[in-house]
Amino acid sequence: MLNPTEQDERNYLEEIRERLARALSRMESRVREYSEELREKKQYIFENQSGLDDADRVAAGQSIDRMVNTGESAVARRRKLLKLVQSPYFGRIDFKPNKEEKETPVYIGLATFTDDAERVNYIFDWRAPISSLFYDFELGEAAYETLSGKISGEILLKRQYKIREGRMEFMIENSVSILDDVLQRELSKSADDKMKNIVATIQRDQNLVIRNETAPVMIIQGVAGSGKTSIALHRIAFLLYRFRDTIKANDILILSPNKVFADYISNVLPELGEEYIPETGMEELANVLLENKYPFQTFFQQVAALLEQPHPEFIQRIRFKSSFAFLSQLNKYFIHLENNSFRPMDLKVASVVVPFPFVIEKFRSWSRMPMGKRIPEVVKEVLQYVRNGVNRKLSGSEKAKVWELVPRMFNIRSTFDVYKGFYEWIGKPEMFRMMHGMKLEFADVFPLIYCKIRLEGIQNYDHIKHLLVDEMQDYTPVQYAVLSRVFKCRKTILGDVNQPVNPYSASSAEGIEEVFPQGEIVKLFRSYRSTWEITQFSLRISPNPDLVAMERHGEEPQALGFANAQEETDAIYIECLKFSNSVNQSMGIICKTQRQAQMLFEKLTAADQEKKLKIHLLTPDSTAFSSGIIVTTVHLSKGLEFDEVLVPFVSATNYKSDIDKRMLYIACTRAMHRLTLTYEQERSGFLA
């Protein structure tokens, strides 16, 4: 039998659902009306186009645009109401401001729901200022910030609910651990094929990051499983809500590590009632900035080469180009070019001698401009100098002579030649090597782009108002230098310095702050993804004394040894069968290299004669993440999570180097509930 309080809450839920249903019905009628009105307007224009003058056509076009915008707004509102009907709210606080005698119940959900007729807010958006009380305070004194100032008071009641498909599954009352209780329930669930929103379980430290409005650059260093990507996406949703008059979804860009990860996180913002946000990858960006003129090795190919054929010279080149010293030398090189890329000579045009110091002074006065773009400006200054000297307009041939002589003074070569010349200038020509087929090594791509920026200028993304960069540890100082020049907007940069897939080119949060000195660093130490047992197992591979593990218990990870490769493959297939008969939704089989993943995928599909299993192979060309059994690499699994993870081939010969150790750590930390490792003969020393 339900207690009166819970029964009251269930009755209130029914009342809210009825109000939502009525609002949804009204909104659907409105959408139909807009659609019909738009159809009639277009039909009218089509039938009377011969009789319309230009002014009529412009007016009709503007009318259609207004109707389309209004209709789209109604469709978006209907979409939010549909979500609220399924789960209207997840929390409640009763807050009594100090200046008032009575407390106000505040129900918090994914979106605001207001009865326009009564002018009553029945549900507050989780991003509303008052909703921060739910995340930041327990019972007792509390305060929240509004545009007009701070409002202080007292929280007298706090509840949390789980409402699914309109039914209340549970309610938790006034507990200090209210969020922890719900968090434990949520974390115990199976993984989905898409990342979900976390509005019902946002923690206090996470809420501070999400609601930070002032940081021009926010750098989030979070341990594995700390929810940093989810927090960053919720931060974007908050900024879209807070600054809805000045920033739209199309004004934001996500730089994601690969297409699979982009697909995996694609559901979060739409779930939060926001539109799809554009995303791109570093390689796509590089191709645009280099105008597709230079074929190059991808980051995935670079990491694959380091895992399979780690040549010392190749590693040395990567290390060198991933340092701050390298960026500093590049900057010194451009100072050298600025002071030495010209031949001193006076210019004589139409009996006027233009002294060499005048030309150089004008060249240097445009120091904020790329070197190549300064030449036309210098030409204009010289032309004016000559015009003043002869006190008349110049002839076409005289102008042509200036346009010929001034560029001749400056020995500014192509971007590629300048970049190649840099290695001669520092006395290390061996540090630049082209690959087979005149391909650039990946480590050269962004230094070349940086040179292009300094010499020619580059396409700026001025329309982007916020840039989100994930997996920050995998980018180098010169890559960040490029991003800072191409994107002048605010930025959210996140990652984990303990999870680089290429340790030779990894960046730290403090290192990134050197490029962005105005950045605010936030560190998240609590890990939510894995059980206590999996987290402790992972930490034995790569210790991190700062990581605080969630107290959620499960099976101990297993390391299974086999006499030969066939026995290991057979055992992996049996583990897949066990998974298919379990309640779990996703299993990641995470290999070190793509070659190993391809080989194992072929063996497992060959063994699965009766096609009982849904086995998918992820490759660098994959664009979607799906549930079931996923065979992939450590590199492609970054940012993903699975109910179960199986790491194969963890033998002493396959996992032995520093980069192997980091790969093994990343693979193990993808597991939520169950972790198994297999090896042939002698197991890796990292499992000792």
URLIN-V363867 format. One line per field, one symbol per residue. phi: phi as a letter, one per 20 degrees, with the letter a starting at -180 (. if undefined). burial: + if it has 24 or more other ideal C-beta (glycine too) atoms within 12 Angstrom, else -. A space follows every 10 residues. Layout:
BEGIN
phi: ???
burial: ???
END
This chain:
BEGIN
phi: .ffgfffgff ffgfffffff ffffffffff ffffffffff fffffffdff eeefffffff ffffgfffff ffffffffff ffffgfbfbc bbcdddfged ededfdedbf bfcceffeld eecdfgefgf ffgfeecefo fbbbecfepe ddrceebbcc cddclndeeb cddkefegff gfggffffff feecfdfcgf cfeffffffg efedffcddd ecfgnemfff ffffffffff ffdfeccdgf edcdedfaff fgffefeffg fendffdgcb dgfffffffe llecfbfefg fffgfffecf fgffffffgf eddfgfffff ffffffffec ebdfaeddcl mdeefggfff gffffdffeg gfefggffgf ffgfffgffe lafefgffff fffeffgffd eeefgfffff fgfffemcff fdceegmlef fgfeffgfff ffffednbfe effedbdddd lgfedegfff ffgfeedeef bccbrcfecf ecffceddff fffffdfefd ecdddeddfe fgffffffff fcfbfefdef eceafffddd dcfbffffff fffffffgff edefeccddd efcfffffff gffffffefe lededcdecg efccdcfned ebdggfegne bcgcccdeme efeedcefff ffffffgffe eecbccccbd meefffef
burial: --------+- -++--++-++ --++--+--- +--+---+-- +--------- ---------+ ---+--+--- +--+--++++ ++++++++++ +++++++--- ---+++++++ +++------- ++++++++++ +++++++--- -+-+------ --++++++++ +++----+-- ++-----++- +++--++--+ ++++++++++ +++-++++++ +++-+-++++ ++++++++++ ++++++++++ ++----+-+- ++++++++++ ++++++-+++ +++++-++++ ++++++--++ ---+-+++++ +++++++--+ ---++-++-+ ++++-++-++ --++--++-- ++----+-++ -+-+---+++ -++--+---+ ++-++-+++- +++-++---- ---+---+-- +++-+++-++ -+--++-+++ +++------- +++------+ ++++++++++ ++++++-+-- +--+++++++ ++++++++++ +++++++-++ ++++++++++ +++++++++- ++++++--++ ++++++++++ +++++++++- ++-+--+-++ -+-+--++++ -+-----++- +++-++--++ ---+++++++ ++++-++-++ +-+++-+--- --+-++++++ -+--++++++ ++++++++++ ++++++++++ +--++---++ ++++++++++ ++++++++++ --++-++-
END
